[in-house]
Amino acid sequence: MKVAIVGASGAVGQEFLRVLDERNFPVDELLLFGSSRSAGRKYTFRDKEIEVKLLQHNDDFKGVDIAFTSAGAGTSKEFADTITKYGAVMIDNSSAFRMDADIPLVVPEVNPEDALNRPRGIIANPNCTTIQMVVALKAIENLTHIKRVHVSTYQAASGAGAAAMDELYEQYRQVLAGEPVTVEKFAYQLAFNLIPQIDVFTDNGYTKEEMKMYNETRKIMHSDVKVSATCVRVPALRSHSESIWIETERPVSVEEARKAFAEGEGLVLMDNPEKKEYPMPLFLAGKDPVYVGRIRKDLTNENGLTFWIVGDQIKKGAALNAVQIAEYLIKVKNIG
Ligand SMILES: NC(=O)c1ccc[n+]([C@@H]2O[C@H](COP(=O)([O-])OP(=O)(O)OC[C@H]3O[C@@H](n4cnc5c(N)ncnc54)[C@H](OP(=O)(O)O)[C@@H]3O)[C@@H](O)[C@H]2O)c1
């Protein structure tokens, strides 16, 4: 495979290099792209140094089989035609195309076949919080239809990119040193704080991030499920956590849910209250699966169930999910 990574210097771009290597992805040639800020920089992939090329409107994507793009929605929109014009499949991490009717939005554990119908040569990777939530929801949806979801997210700093993660480190250092705190990547100081806003507000009072969880979940799951979300930035470095409440068509017992999560694709059950075992972001950064714990019956609704999930949002929430889509296309001989 001739593979390209657009946004190679970023948090997700760097994760692509690790995930492709870790999974032994069949790469014959790898091209890296960035803006003028990182063009010329070199990164090592499988003992070989590769120089970042400047992303331009030219023929650099001729012969490329798969392009993993993670350079923001504006870049994806501007360069989609350049990237796909010679037949490269563009697997895009940004929000640029996710809700377009002719662009599949894919989580391989849930709707892999949607990736086969891509009239524009583009497959969208969902929002990171949505990816990890639908992997867990699928295990229950297999038992009985989920009618509604209430979710509160606890999203790590690195969800806002590599520079945001550096800013959190720096803020902690500044606070402890008694220095003025630098605030650039977030609306407020995040160190020692929580910020109940991710992305901009929309007309209904929900943020764009919260509306992504509503709309993308329905598209991926082909479902009429309703999702009400509150998305919060927390001063964790990496891995998003979510407190999820669902209402199902028929009651699901805790035992039944535990079994479904334990057997669910892409999931690990970590639910042992007596031993204080439950998923936590500090300990699950860099892991592939979505971890589920704190499974309880809802006390106010017979058809309600509540649980807690943690997933590495740079990995399963971005790079890993995209690579798994590519692996699926290879497996069903739909590419290459
Ligand atoms: N971080 C996450 O957890 C996460 C999860 C899911 C999806 N995403 C999405 O993935 C994308 C990247 O996020 P990130 O966290 O990796 O951000 P990041 O760390 O800020 O990296 C952004 C990358 O985009 C590149 N870039 C920006 N403008 C460009 C241009 N005009 N031409 C070429 N490259 C350009 C940057 O290259 P230079 O260094 O050269 O500027 C850099 O490599 C975003 O769309 C984000 O929404 C992120």
The ligand as an SDF file (V2000), in Angstrom:
LIG
                    3D

 48 52  0  0  0  0  0  0  0  0999 V2000
   -6.7950   15.1300   19.2580 N   0  0  0  0  0  0  0  0  0  0  0  0
   -7.8050   14.2810   19.2520 C   0  0  0  0  0  0  0  0  0  0  0  0
   -8.0640   13.6040   20.2460 O   0  0  0  0  0  0  0  0  0  0  0  0
   -8.6660   14.1190   18.0200 C   0  0  0  0  0  0  0  0  0  0  0  0
   -9.5800   13.0710   18.0150 C   0  0  0  0  0  0  0  0  0  0  0  0
  -10.3940   12.8720   16.8950 C   0  0  0  0  0  0  0  0  0  0  0  0
  -10.2720   13.7280   15.8190 C   0  0  0  0  0  0  0  0  0  0  0  0
   -9.3850   14.7560   15.8510 N   0  0  0  0  0  0  0  0  0  0  0  0
   -9.3200   15.6230   14.6570 C   0  0  0  0  0  0  0  0  0  0  0  0
   -8.0910   15.3940   13.9800 O   0  0  0  0  0  0  0  0  0  0  0  0
   -7.6280   16.6060   13.3950 C   0  0  0  0  0  0  0  0  0  0  0  0
   -6.2210   16.8970   13.9120 C   0  0  0  0  0  0  0  0  0  0  0  0
   -6.2660   16.9950   15.3250 O   0  0  0  0  0  0  0  0  0  0  0  0
   -4.9600   16.9910   16.2290 P   0  0  0  0  0  0  0  0  0  0  0  0
   -5.4450   16.8460   17.6160 O   0  0  0  0  0  0  0  0  0  0  0  0
   -3.9540   16.0480   15.6960 O   0  0  0  0  0  0  0  0  0  0  0  0
   -4.4560   18.5180   16.0200 O   0  0  0  0  0  0  0  0  0  0  0  0
   -2.9950   19.1160   16.1500 P   0  0  0  0  0  0  0  0  0  0  0  0
   -2.1780   18.3550   17.1400 O   0  0  0  0  0  0  0  0  0  0  0  0
   -3.2100   20.5570   16.3880 O   0  0  0  0  0  0  0  0  0  0  0  0
   -2.3770   18.8820   14.6970 O   0  0  0  0  0  0  0  0  0  0  0  0
   -2.8850   19.5240   13.5490 C   0  0  0  0  0  0  0  0  0  0  0  0
   -2.1570   19.0210   12.3330 C   0  0  0  0  0  0  0  0  0  0  0  0
   -2.7630   19.5910   11.1610 O   0  0  0  0  0  0  0  0  0  0  0  0
   -1.7280   20.0960   10.3220 C   0  0  0  0  0  0  0  0  0  0  0  0
   -2.2080   21.2200    9.5260 N   0  0  0  0  0  0  0  0  0  0  0  0
   -2.8830   22.3010    9.9420 C   0  0  0  0  0  0  0  0  0  0  0  0
   -3.1320   23.1250    8.8960 N   0  0  0  0  0  0  0  0  0  0  0  0
   -2.6280   22.5260    7.7960 C   0  0  0  0  0  0  0  0  0  0  0  0
   -2.5700   22.8540    6.4160 C   0  0  0  0  0  0  0  0  0  0  0  0
   -3.0970   23.9830    5.9380 N   0  0  0  0  0  0  0  0  0  0  0  0
   -1.9520   21.9970    5.5640 N   0  0  0  0  0  0  0  0  0  0  0  0
   -1.4090   20.8560    6.0320 C   0  0  0  0  0  0  0  0  0  0  0  0
   -1.4320   20.4850    7.3310 N   0  0  0  0  0  0  0  0  0  0  0  0
   -2.0360   21.3120    8.2080 C   0  0  0  0  0  0  0  0  0  0  0  0
   -0.6480   20.5300   11.2830 C   0  0  0  0  0  0  0  0  0  0  0  0
    0.5730   20.6150   10.5970 O   0  0  0  0  0  0  0  0  0  0  0  0
    1.6260   21.7720   10.9320 P   0  0  0  0  0  0  0  0  0  0  0  0
    2.3140   21.3620   12.1870 O   0  0  0  0  0  0  0  0  0  0  0  0
    2.5120   21.7950    9.7410 O   0  0  0  0  0  0  0  0  0  0  0  0
    0.8410   23.0420   11.0780 O   0  0  0  0  0  0  0  0  0  0  0  0
   -0.6880   19.3890   12.2910 C   0  0  0  0  0  0  0  0  0  0  0  0
    0.0480   18.2880   11.8160 O   0  0  0  0  0  0  0  0  0  0  0  0
   -8.6640   17.6740   13.7360 C   0  0  0  0  0  0  0  0  0  0  0  0
   -9.5670   17.7840   12.6590 O   0  0  0  0  0  0  0  0  0  0  0  0
   -9.3500   17.1100   14.9640 C   0  0  0  0  0  0  0  0  0  0  0  0
  -10.6750   17.5750   15.0950 O   0  0  0  0  0  0  0  0  0  0  0  0
   -8.5740   14.9660   16.9210 C   0  0  0  0  0  0  0  0  0  0  0  0
  1  2  1  0
  2  3  2  0
  2  4  1  0
  4  5  1  0
  4 48  2  0
  5  6  2  0
  6  7  1  0
  7  8  2  0
  8  9  1  0
  8 48  1  0
  9 10  1  0
  9 46  1  0
 10 11  1  0
 11 12  1  0
 11 44  1  0
 12 13  1  0
 13 14  1  0
 14 15  2  0
 14 16  1  0
 14 17  1  0
 17 18  1  0
 18 19  2  0
 18 20  1  0
 18 21  1  0
 21 22  1  0
 22 23  1  0
 23 24  1  0
 23 42  1  0
 24 25  1  0
 25 26  1  0
 25 36  1  0
 26 27  1  0
 26 35  1  0
 27 28  2  0
 28 29  1  0
 29 30  1  0
 29 35  2  0
 30 31  1  0
 30 32  2  0
 32 33  1  0
 33 34  2  0
 34 35  1  0
 36 37  1  0
 36 42  1  0
 37 38  1  0
 38 39  2  0
 38 40  1  0
 38 41  1  0
 42 43  1  0
 44 45  1  0
 44 46  1  0
 46 47  1  0
M  CHG  2   8   1  16  -1
M  END
$$$$
